[in-house]
Amino acid sequence: MVGVTESARHTRGYSLLIALAIAIAGLCYSSWLLEFVLPIDTDPVNNFLSELDAEGKPYREVFGTADKVVGLLLIPAALGGLLVFRRRRLTTIGWTALLCFGASTIADALLPLHDCDPGDSTCGGDSGLFPQLHQPHALTSTLAVTSIAVAAFAFSAAAYRYHRWRILREFGLAVLILGSAATIWMMVADNLSGSYALGIAQRIQVGTMSLWLLALATAVLIEAHEWTT
C-alpha cells in the first residue's frame, strides 16, 4: 500500500512537470503577439509570422529564442508523457508527434527566412506570390504544423475512443476545428491570385496551436489520473 501511494505521488509530480512544460511552451508559442507591442513595421493582414524572426529583423532574437524554448520544453515533456503515462496506441502517436513538433520548432528558429531578391533561384525565382515558401524554413514550418496537427488529432481521437480527458473532447476539439479551418483557408488562398489575408489566417492557425497546447497542459494537470489508468 505504501509503495502504491509513493508511486502515485511520483506520478502526480511528473504530471505537474509535464503540464507546466507544455503550458509554458504554449505561452511562448504565442510570442508573435509582441508584434502589436514592439515597434515593428509589419502587416498582420498579409505578412507571415516567420518574417518576424527573419534574418536582419530587429527583434529576431526575441522571437527565435521563444521558438527554441518551445522546442526545448516540449521534447522532454513528450518523452515524459511516453515514459510516465500508460501506453495507448493513439496517445503514443500523440506524444511522438508532439516531440517532432518541438524538434521542428527548434529547426524553424535555426533556419530563419532570408530576404528574397528578384530572380534569386534559392527563393524560387519569380514563381508564386510568396517566394519565401521555397526556402528551407518552409520545410521546417511545414513539419511543425503537420506534427502538431497529428498530435491534436491523435489526442482528440484518443479522448473519444477511451472516453477520457473531457477538456480535449470539448475545448480541445473546438480549437482543433478552428485551426483546421484556418489551415484550409491558407492552403486554398495560396493557390489563388491575390493575398486573401493570409497573414490573418496564419495568426489564427498559430493562435489555435497555442490554445491547444494549453488545453493539453490542463488535461494533464487536472485529469492526471486518467492518463495512468
N, C-alpha and C positions, 0 to 999 in steps of 0.2 A: 504493500500500500504506500509506504514511504517512497519507494522507488518510482511508483506511478506518479505521485504528487510532484516529486522532484523533476521528472521528465516533463510533466505538464507545465511546470514553472519555466523550465528552459525553453519550451516551445513557445510560450507566451512572450518570453523575452526576445526570441528570434523573430517572432511575428511583428513585434513592435519595431525592431530594427529594419526589417524588410519594408514595412509600411512607411516608416519615416523616410527611408531612402527613396522610395517611389514617389512619395508626396513632394519631397524637395526637388526631385527630378522634374516632376510635373510643373512646379512653380518656375524652375529655371528654364524650362522649355517655352515659357511664356515671356521670356526676356524681350521678345520683339515689341512688347507693349511700350518699352522705353523709347521707341521711335517717336512717341507722342509727347515725351518729356524732354529728351535730349535735343539740342539744337542740330537736327539732322535734316538735310534737304532731301526728302523722299516724297514719292507719290503713292500713297497706300492703295489707291484705286488700281494702278497699273503695274507698279514695281513688285518684283518678287522679294520675299524676305531674305533670300540669300544675298541680295545686294547690300544688306546692312553690314555684313562682315566680309564683303568682297575686298580684294587686295587694294590697299590705299585708302580705304574708308576711315574716317577719323575715330570711330568707336568700334572698329573691328575687333579689338582685343576684348571688349566687354561682351559682345555677342558670341564671339568664338569661345571665350572661356566658359560662358554659360552652357554652350553646347557640349563642351568637354566634360563639364561637371555632370551633365545629364547622363552621358555615357558611363562615366566613372562610378556613378551611383547605381545605374540600372543593371550593369553587368554583374556586380556581386549580389544585388537584390534578386535577380533572376536565378543565379546559381543557388542562392539561399532557398528560393521557392522550390527548386528542383530537389534540393537535399533535405529540407526540413519538412515540407508538406507531403501528404500522401500522393503517390504517383497515380495519375489517371491519364488516359491517352490524350484527351483534349487539353487538360491543364499542362501536361508536359509539352505539347505543341505551343501552348501559350507562353510558358516561361522561356522556352527556347527562342521563340520569335522575339520576345522582349529583350533577351540577351543580344540577338542580332541587331535589334533597333538601337541598343546602346552603343554597340560597336560601329554601326553605320553613322550614328550621330557624331562620334569622335572623328571618323573619317571625313565627314562633312566639314568639320571645323579645320581639319588639317589640309583639305583640298578646296580652298575657297575659290570663288569666281574671280576671274581677271577680266580686265576691260577687253572688249572685242572691237578691233579696228576693222573697217570695211575691207573685205577681201581676205581676212585672216582665216586661213584654212583650218586652224585648230579650233575655231569657233563655228565652223560650218559655213564659212564664207557668207554669202548674201542670202542664204536659204532660211526661210521661216521668219516669223515675227520676233522670236526671241532666240538669237543666235547663241546665247549663253547655254541653251539646252544641249549643245554639242560638246560641252566641256566635261571633264571627269567629275566635277562637282554634281552634275546632273545624275550621274550613275549612283553616287553615294546617297543623294537625296531620294532617288527612286527606291533604293534598297531600304532606306529608313522608313519611308511611307509604306512600302509593301510589308515590311516586318511588323510595324505596329498595327497595320490593318489585319494581318494574320493573327497577331496576338489578341486583338479586340474581338475578332470573330470567333476565335477558338475559346476564349474565356466566356463569351456570351453564350455560345453553343453549350459549353460545359455547365453554365448556370442553369440552363433549361433542362438539359439532359439529366443532370444529377439533382435537380430541384434544390439548389443551394444558391447562396450569395444573391440575395434579393436586390441589393444595390446594383449589381451588374445586370440583373434581369430587367430592371426598370430604368434607372437613371443612365446606367452604362449603355444600354441598348439605344436609348433616345439620342445620346451623344454620338453613338456609332452611326446611326441613321443620318444625322445631320452632317457628320463628317463625310459619309459616303456620298451624300448629295452634292457637297462642295467639290469632292474629287471628280464626280461625273461632270459637274459644271466646268471644271478646269480641262478635263480631257476633251470634251466636246468643243468648248470655246477655242482651245488652242489650235484646232484644225479648221477654224473659220476665219474669214477676213475680219479685221477689227480686233480690239482688245477685249471687249466683253467683261471688263472689270476683273481680270484675272487676279489682280492683287488682293481684292476683297475676298475672292473665292479661296485663295491660298491662306489668307488670315483666318477665315472661318475653319478651314481644314486643320491648320496647325493649332488653333484655339481648342478645337474638339479633342485633339490629341492630348493636350494638357489636362482638359477636364476629365478625359477617360482615365488618364494616369492617376488623377486624384480620386476618381471613383474606385479604381483598383486598390489604391492605398487604403481607402476607407473600408473596403470589403475585407482586406487582410487584417486590419486592426479590429474592427467591430465584430466581424464574423470569423474570428481566428479558428474557433473550434470546428467550423465546417470545412476547413482546409485539411484537417488532420484525421477526420473520421470517415 
